[in-house]
Amino acid sequence: MMTPELVNWTLSSIDEGNKHFAPPLDLREAVNNIQALPPLPGIAAKIMKLASDPYADAAKLAEIVEMDPILTTQVIRWASSSMYGFKGKISSVKDAISSVLGYPFVFNLVLGLTALQPLKAPIEGVIGMRTFWEHALASTRLMRALNQRLGENRFDEQTVFLVALMHNIGFPLLGDQFIDEFNSLANMVEVNPDLNRVKLEKFALGVDHCELGSWLLRTWSMPKSVVDVIYHHHNPHYRGENHRLSLLTYINDYMLAQLHIGDGCTQFEIEEILSVLNLDLESCNELLNGMEQEMDAVSSLVEICLGG
């Protein structure tokens, strides 16, 4: 059933003076008719295979990364950024792994960078790649900090990083596969910033970025925990196998929205969700204040991800 706010928005938008209005679209049939999604790029597939190698180490990971000169440059620049404060000179990927970033971080970072490489969505705009990367990188830091507050109930750090990085991948996929619909949705979001974005996506397209993202990562054989969270991260009522990690993502999005990053401003039942995770709002706000101080450094990392 369409909510009253969407009914009101629809009625007020059907106006000759509103050039941004477009009739609702339905991507479900188009999605079902796609013969093949973009495959997981070769380097990303090698990284995934490395996950099951009992002898995997910094040297093996560096060897894979260095197959791609652009990726090599990105990792070295990342390790050399002011955020990490390393005083020495980073001259190789192995140095970046061993001296600054660590194996798990580089593993997930490279997986994310290479997985997103073939998705050619617009860079600018309210759902463009710059916005995607800003939210993704802020999430990797804030979700890690939130996860540490969970004590002995915390999640595996690699899984948290991957969820943080990938949970909005449905937007790049939309921009890559359905550019007209992507631009139409971007216009709707821009002129209706106070509406729940997921409901707006469902109304306008018949699907949302959670469905699109989980569909892509399932095709890429990503871990079930990651796929589940990507599908449910805007649903506070989900209580399946991975609901606590999904709720952690939900809280992350709510908090980042306070810094005008992403679309968590319409999240609800926050106190109840915090209690499920044994978190409290005061300590979360402390983390958020720290996050605000890091945003300039995060912005510089966004440029690295965009190839700037």
Buried (B, 14 or more C-beta within 10 A) or exposed (E): EEEEBBEEBBEEBEEEEEEEBBEEBEBEEBBEEEEEBBEBBEBBBBBBEBEEEEEBEBEBBBEBBBEBEEBBEBBBBBBBBEBBEBEEEBEBBBBBBBBBBEBEBBBBBBBBBBBBBBBBBBBEBBBBBBBBBBBBBBBBBBBBBBBEBBEEEBBEBBBBBBBBBBBBBBBBBBBBBBEEBBBBBBBBBEBBEEBBBBBBBBBBBBBBBBBBBBBBBBBBEBBEBBBBBBBBBBBBEBEEEBBBBBBBBBBBBBBBBBBEBBBBBBBEBBEEBBEBBEBEEEEBEEBBEEBEEBBEBBBBBBEBBEEE
